[in-house]
Amino acid sequence: MNIAKLDSWVKEKEGIKTLDRQGIERLQLEKLNRLLERESARQGFYRNLPRRLDSLKELETLPFTTEKDLIEQGNGMVLVSQSEIERVRSWETSGTTGPAKRVFYTSRDNDRTVSFFAAGLSELIDPGEKSMIAMPYTGDRGLGELIQEAVEGLGAVPVPAGNRKTFGEMLELLDKERPDTFIGPPVLLLSLLRMKPENSIKRGLVSGDACPPGVIKSIEELLGARLYPHYGSREMGLGGAVTCPAFQGMHLRENDMIGEIVDEKGRPVPEGEWGELTVTLTEARAMPLIRYRTGDRSRFLPGICPCGCCLRRLDRVSRIGEGREMEELDDYIFRLPWVVDYRVVREGENLRIQGLTTERGMEEKAGGLLPKEWKGRKLGSTWRAAGLEDGPRYRGKRRIEKEEKT
């Protein structure tokens, strides 16, 4: 089995010949202390932190950074002048009407992310192949643009699809370009495979939303190949952890960040136990968050990966809170092979699914195969066959909607 490409990427970036746990942790401590020195000189949000730690274990004594901190005091976390900022990503959190979260990036931050993307994508993309990119294209080095840079850097051909097209437009692009690989949200890939089982896609890297086991299983059965899940977020520079040829978890970008798993009270848990992922971004130039609570649930898989890479591995990642229920619904409903996509809305205390099927005549059968209750609430549903004019039911993260959209 080949070792993870991320192993070579880390060695190249850090100018080292061998990679082991002792070396990784030494590198992390060195970078952490350099960051603490920068923070002390900046006298911003983290001005009260110590200027130096003697061990990584001491990181546990530092306070957490929360989403609330990021929203209310994000500007104080920026360590560079405005002239050095290449991109600001801003978005509202689900269920809030207050200020949006904003994360800042220098060109160096974005370049390093492109390089990380290329390392992860090289596991499934060969030079000369075509790769469909179904991520948002927003200009000014948005996510889609950064992935495209990485694909081009591998000598492959990007097929920009974005995330605003209808199913018909996506299927037409599949027929015309015949991409070998797919990069995008897991449910969109599943939708396309179910609407057009005979297609050119051989491999896929999925990201941008949770990917529960039922969705993974359904995609892999249609692809006839293993799937490469990736985990990242805007807060961690978009790229965080990626799957290797062993398909035993996702290797964390440990030369650029320090990951911790903590329980509900913020206490670190033993390796192998589940909890909330917390990250410290030691390499970010513009906005290096320290002990940021991601709101995502995972665990570190114990031991060295079967591929031989010593970088720590995240198990599958799921959301904490309301998003978790949507994942559980996805895990159940997408195991039904005639489901193309659906969204779910609250109707008082109950839930209603508005779904799309692979063919006409499935409406009554679809409703009959679902439970009438879900976690103590009535579960109703309406179904119709997906048309070419339809598109993904969600353009961002999947969630139970609080009220009907008009």
C-alpha positions in Angstrom: 0.0 0.0 0.0 1.3 3.5 -0.9 1.8 5.9 2.0 -0.4 9.0 2.1 0.7 11.8 -0.3 0.3 14.1 2.6 3.4 12.5 4.1 5.6 13.8 1.2 3.8 17.2 1.2 4.7 17.8 4.9 8.3 16.8 4.4 8.6 19.1 1.4 6.9 22.0 3.1 8.9 21.7 6.3 12.3 20.8 4.7 12.7 17.5 6.6 13.7 14.0 5.3 11.8 11.8 7.7 8.4 12.1 9.4 7.5 10.6 12.8 5.3 11.5 15.8 8.2 13.0 17.8 9.2 15.2 14.9 5.6 16.3 14.2 5.0 17.3 17.8 8.4 19.1 18.1 7.5 21.0 14.9 4.0 21.9 16.3 5.5 23.2 19.6 8.0 25.3 17.7 5.3 26.8 15.5 2.9 27.3 18.5 5.6 29.3 20.4 6.3 31.4 17.3 2.6 32.1 17.1 2.4 33.1 20.8 5.3 35.5 20.3 3.4 37.1 17.4 0.2 37.4 19.4 2.1 39.0 22.3 3.6 41.6 19.9 0.3 42.3 18.3 -1.5 42.9 21.6 -4.8 41.9 20.1 -7.5 39.3 21.1 -4.9 36.8 22.4 -2.8 39.4 24.2 -3.2 37.7 27.6 -1.8 34.4 26.6 1.7 33.3 27.7 4.5 34.0 25.3 5.9 30.5 25.4 4.9 27.0 26.4 7.3 24.2 27.4 5.1 21.4 26.0 2.1 20.7 23.8 0.4 19.4 26.9 0.3 23.0 28.3 -1.9 24.0 25.4 -4.7 22.5 27.4 -4.4 25.3 29.9 -5.2 28.0 27.4 -8.8 29.3 27.0 -11.0 28.2 24.1 -12.0 30.5 21.2 -15.7 30.2 20.4 -17.9 31.1 17.5 -19.2 34.0 19.6 -15.7 35.3 20.0 -15.1 35.1 16.2 -18.3 37.0 15.5 -17.9 39.7 18.1 -14.1 40.1 18.2 -12.8 38.7 14.9 -11.1 41.9 13.8 -8.9 41.7 16.9 -7.6 38.2 15.8 -6.1 39.5 12.6 -2.3 39.8 12.8 -1.5 41.5 9.5 -2.3 44.8 7.9 -5.3 45.2 5.6 -3.0 45.6 2.6 -1.9 42.0 3.1 -5.5 40.5 3.1 -6.3 38.8 -0.1 -9.7 37.4 0.8 -12.4 37.7 3.5 -14.9 34.9 3.8 -18.1 36.0 5.5 -21.2 34.0 6.3 -24.1 33.9 8.7 -24.4 31.1 11.2 -27.6 29.0 11.0 -30.4 30.4 13.0 -28.9 33.8 13.7 -29.8 37.3 12.4 -26.8 39.0 14.1 -23.4 39.8 12.8 -21.8 37.3 10.4 -18.6 35.4 11.0 -15.7 36.7 9.0 -12.4 35.0 8.4 -9.4 36.7 6.8 -6.7 35.2 4.5 -3.4 36.4 3.0 -2.3 35.2 -0.4 0.2 32.9 1.4 -2.7 31.4 3.4 -4.5 30.6 0.1 -1.4 29.4 -1.6 -0.7 26.9 1.2 -4.3 25.7 1.0 -4.0 25.1 -2.8 -0.8 23.1 -2.1 -2.6 21.0 0.6 -5.6 20.5 -1.8 -3.2 19.2 -4.5 -1.6 16.8 -2.1 -5.0 15.3 -1.1 -6.4 15.3 -4.7 -3.3 13.6 -6.0 -4.6 10.4 -4.3 -7.4 10.1 -6.9 -6.5 12.4 -9.8 -3.9 11.5 -12.5 -2.4 13.9 -15.0 -4.5 14.5 -18.0 -7.7 13.4 -16.4 -10.8 15.6 -16.2 -12.2 16.6 -12.8 -15.7 18.1 -12.2 -15.6 20.7 -9.5 -19.0 21.2 -7.9 -18.0 23.7 -5.3 -18.9 27.5 -5.1 -17.1 29.7 -7.6 -17.3 33.2 -6.0 -14.4 35.0 -7.6 -11.3 36.4 -5.9 -9.9 32.9 -5.1 -13.1 31.4 -3.8 -13.3 27.8 -2.9 -14.0 26.6 -6.4 -11.2 28.7 -7.8 -8.7 27.4 -5.2 -9.6 23.7 -6.0 -9.2 24.5 -9.7 -5.7 25.8 -9.1 -4.9 22.6 -7.3 -6.3 20.4 -10.1 -4.4 22.4 -12.8 -1.2 22.1 -10.7 -1.6 18.3 -10.9 -1.6 18.5 -14.7 -5.3 17.6 -14.8 -8.2 19.4 -16.5 -10.8 21.1 -14.3 -14.5 21.0 -15.3 -16.0 24.0 -13.4 -19.5 23.1 -12.5 -20.1 25.3 -9.4 -23.0 24.8 -7.1 -25.8 26.8 -8.8 -26.7 24.5 -11.7 -29.8 22.5 -12.2 -29.6 18.7 -12.4 -30.2 19.0 -16.2 -27.2 21.4 -16.6 -25.0 19.1 -14.5 -26.0 16.0 -16.4 -25.4 17.8 -19.7 -21.9 18.8 -18.5 -21.3 15.2 -17.5 -22.2 14.0 -21.0 -20.2 16.7 -22.8 -17.0 16.7 -20.7 -17.0 13.1 -19.4 -15.0 13.8 -16.2 -13.1 11.0 -14.5 -13.4 12.4 -11.0 -15.8 14.5 -9.0 -15.1 17.1 -6.2 -18.1 18.4 -4.4 -20.8 17.7 -1.8 -21.6 14.1 -1.1 -25.4 14.3 -1.6 -25.0 16.1 -5.0 -22.7 13.3 -6.2 -25.2 10.7 -5.1 -28.1 12.6 -6.8 -26.2 12.7 -10.1 -25.2 9.0 -9.9 -28.8 8.0 -9.3 -30.2 10.1 -12.1 -27.6 8.9 -14.5 -26.1 5.5 -13.3 -24.2 5.2 -16.6 -21.6 8.0 -16.5 -17.9 8.7 -16.7 -17.1 9.3 -13.0 -14.7 6.8 -11.5 -13.6 8.4 -8.3 -14.8 11.1 -6.0 -13.6 13.4 -3.2 -16.6 14.7 -1.2 -16.5 17.7 1.1 -18.5 20.7 2.1 -21.0 18.8 4.3 -21.3 15.8 6.6 -21.2 12.4 4.9 -23.0 9.8 7.0 -22.4 6.1 6.5 -25.6 5.6 4.5 -24.6 8.2 2.0 -21.1 6.8 1.7 -22.3 3.3 1.2 -24.8 4.3 -1.5 -22.2 6.3 -3.4 -19.6 3.6 -3.3 -22.0 1.0 -4.5 -22.8 3.1 -7.6 -19.2 4.2 -8.2 -17.8 0.7 -7.7 -14.9 2.4 -5.8 -14.0 3.8 -2.4 -14.8 7.4 -1.7 -12.3 10.0 -0.5 -13.9 12.2 2.2 -12.3 15.5 3.0 -12.9 17.7 6.1 -12.3 21.4 6.2 -13.9 24.7 7.2 -13.5 28.4 6.5 -12.1 28.9 10.0 -9.2 26.4 9.3 -8.4 27.8 5.9 -10.8 25.4 4.0 -8.4 22.4 4.0 -8.2 20.3 7.2 -7.9 16.6 6.8 -8.1 14.2 3.8 -8.4 10.4 3.2 -5.4 8.3 2.1 -5.2 5.0 0.1 -5.9 3.0 3.3 -9.4 4.6 3.7 -8.9 4.5 7.5 -9.9 8.0 8.5 -8.6 11.4 7.3 -5.1 12.6 7.9 -5.0 15.9 9.7 -2.9 18.8 8.3 -0.7 18.6 11.4 2.2 20.8 10.3 -0.3 23.7 10.0 -2.6 23.0 12.9 -2.9 21.3 16.2 -6.0 19.2 16.8 -7.6 18.3 20.1 -10.8 16.3 21.0 -12.6 17.6 24.1 -15.7 16.6 26.0 -18.7 18.8 26.8 -16.8 20.4 29.6 -13.8 21.1 27.5 -11.6 18.4 28.9 -9.3 16.5 26.5 -10.5 12.9 26.0 -8.2 9.8 25.4 -7.3 8.9 21.9 -10.1 6.9 20.3 -12.9 8.6 22.2 -15.5 10.9 20.6 -15.8 14.6 21.4 -15.7 18.0 19.9 -12.8 18.9 17.5 -10.8 21.9 18.6 -8.1 23.4 16.3 -5.1 25.8 16.7 -3.9 27.2 13.5 -0.1 27.6 13.9 0.6 28.4 10.2 -2.1 30.9 9.3 -0.7 34.3 8.7 -3.8 36.5 8.7 -6.0 35.0 11.4 -4.5 32.2 13.4 -7.2 30.9 15.8 -6.1 29.3 19.0 -8.1 26.4 20.5 -11.1 27.2 18.3 -14.1 25.0 19.1 -15.4 23.8 15.7 -18.8 22.6 16.7 -18.0 19.3 15.0 -17.8 15.9 16.5 -15.1 13.3 15.7 -12.4 11.3 17.3 -8.7 10.5 16.6 -8.2 6.9 15.5 -5.5 5.3 17.6 -2.2 4.0 16.2 -0.4 4.6 13.0 -2.4 4.4 9.8 -2.1 1.2 7.8 -0.6 3.3 4.9 2.4 4.0 7.2 1.8 7.8 7.6 2.2 9.1 11.2 -0.1 12.1 10.8 -3.1 11.7 13.1 -6.4 10.6 11.6 -9.9 11.9 12.2 -12.8 9.5 12.1 -15.9 10.7 10.2 -17.0 14.1 11.3 -20.5 15.0 12.2 -22.1 18.2 13.5 -23.1 18.9 17.1 -26.6 20.2 17.8 -29.4 20.6 15.3 -27.3 19.6 12.3 -26.9 16.2 13.8 -30.6 15.3 13.3 -30.4 16.1 9.6 -27.4 13.8 9.3 -29.3 11.0 10.9 -32.2 11.5 8.5 -29.8 11.5 5.6 -28.2 8.3 6.8 -31.6 6.6 6.9 -33.4 8.1 3.9 -30.5 7.9 1.3 -30.2 4.2 1.9 -33.5 4.0 -0.1 -32.2 3.7 -3.7 -35.0 5.8 -5.4 -34.3 9.0 -3.4 -32.6 11.7 -5.5 -32.7 14.4 -2.9 -35.0 16.0 -0.3 -35.3 18.8 2.1 -37.1 18.8 5.5 -39.1 21.6 7.1 -40.7 22.0 10.5 -44.5 22.1 10.7 -45.1 23.1 14.3 -43.6 20.3 16.3 -43.6 17.9 13.4 -41.5 17.4 10.3 -42.3 17.2 6.6 -40.1 15.9 3.9 -40.3 17.3 0.4 -38.5 14.8 -1.7 -37.4 13.9 -5.3 -37.5 10.4 -6.7 -35.6 8.8 -9.6 -38.8 8.1 -11.6 -42.5 8.8 -11.8 -44.9 6.5 -10.0 -42.8 6.3 -6.9 -44.7 8.9 -4.9 -47.0 6.6 -3.0 -44.3 4.0 -2.5 -41.9 6.6 -1.3 -44.2 7.8 1.4 -45.2 4.3 2.4 -41.6 3.2 3.1 -40.7 5.9 5.5 -41.6 5.8 9.2 -44.6 7.9 10.3 -42.6 9.2 13.3 -39.1 10.3 13.8 -37.7 10.8 17.3 -41.2 11.3 18.8 -42.4 13.7 16.1 -44.8 13.0 13.2 -42.9 12.6 9.9 -44.9 13.5 6.8 -43.7 13.5 3.3 -44.5 14.6 -0.3 -42.7 13.2 -3.2 -42.4 13.7 -7.0 -40.1 12.6 -9.7 -37.0 14.8 -10.1 -36.9 16.9 -13.3 -34.0 18.3 -15.3 -35.1 21.7 -14.1 -34.7 20.8 -10.5 -31.5 21.3 -8.5 -30.0 20.3 -5.2 -32.5 20.9 -2.4 -29.7 22.6 -0.4 -26.9 24.8 -1.9 -25.1 24.9 1.4 -25.0 22.7 4.5 -28.0 20.5 4.9 -30.3 21.3 7.8 -33.9 21.1 9.0 -35.5 24.3 8.0 -37.4 26.2 10.7 -40.2 27.4 8.4 -41.4 26.8 4.8 -39.7 28.8 2.1 -41.9 30.7 -0.3 
